Amino acid sequence: MTRTLITQIAALVALIASIMLANDLNNLFATPWKVVLGSIAVLSAISLAIVEILGTYKSQPRRFKGPKRDAKILKYMIKLLKPESQCVISSNDLSWVDTVAEKVLEKKAKNNSLTLLMPVENDISIRLASKGAKVYYYGDDQFKFTSRFTLFDLDGTGPWVAIGHRTEEVHTIRKISSKDDPAIHLVNDLYRLMARHTVAASSE
């Protein structure tokens, strides 16, 4: 992020410096068309820099730490889950789900847009299955996925994934939306493998 910002600022400064060195200011703004062309060039450079910086910022992993880490993670996950698109959540026990988050997941379950991958059932998964969620139980207390991920917009034109991993002090969530990134295909393959070889628990 910092490197991108410095690069874009340097490019903008270089553009302005080139214009000023090529013409003195009186000549630069001597005619209306020069004013228009100069303004377009500068505004284009600024716009491209802003787009690049925002794109880089959005692609950066979100890192949560400190005493309010869990509350921040919960708020972020609820924001990701509120849209009505299909999603597949891989979680060991859904321990991050509070009352508010469960309401959001219940709504997705009732709309048939929620799938869960879990090693074993618990009270939350049973309740969500009763609301219409598909739940695939793939393991036991000794076998659990190390990765925790949520696959979004699976049936849409632009599926993307949020992958979480935790250390003792920091929990990181990385959003991946590029179709060329193999992580999306790996997550999708893992989900389809579970769906193929596991009987889904649901309200049906």
Beta strands, then each sheet from edge to edge (+ up, - down):
strand 1: 62-64
strand 2: 87-90
strand 3: 114-118
strand 4: 134-137
strand 5: 148-152
strand 6: 160-166
strand 7: 171-176
strand 8: 200-201
sheet 1: 1+ 7- 6+ 5- 2+ 3+ 4+ 8-
end
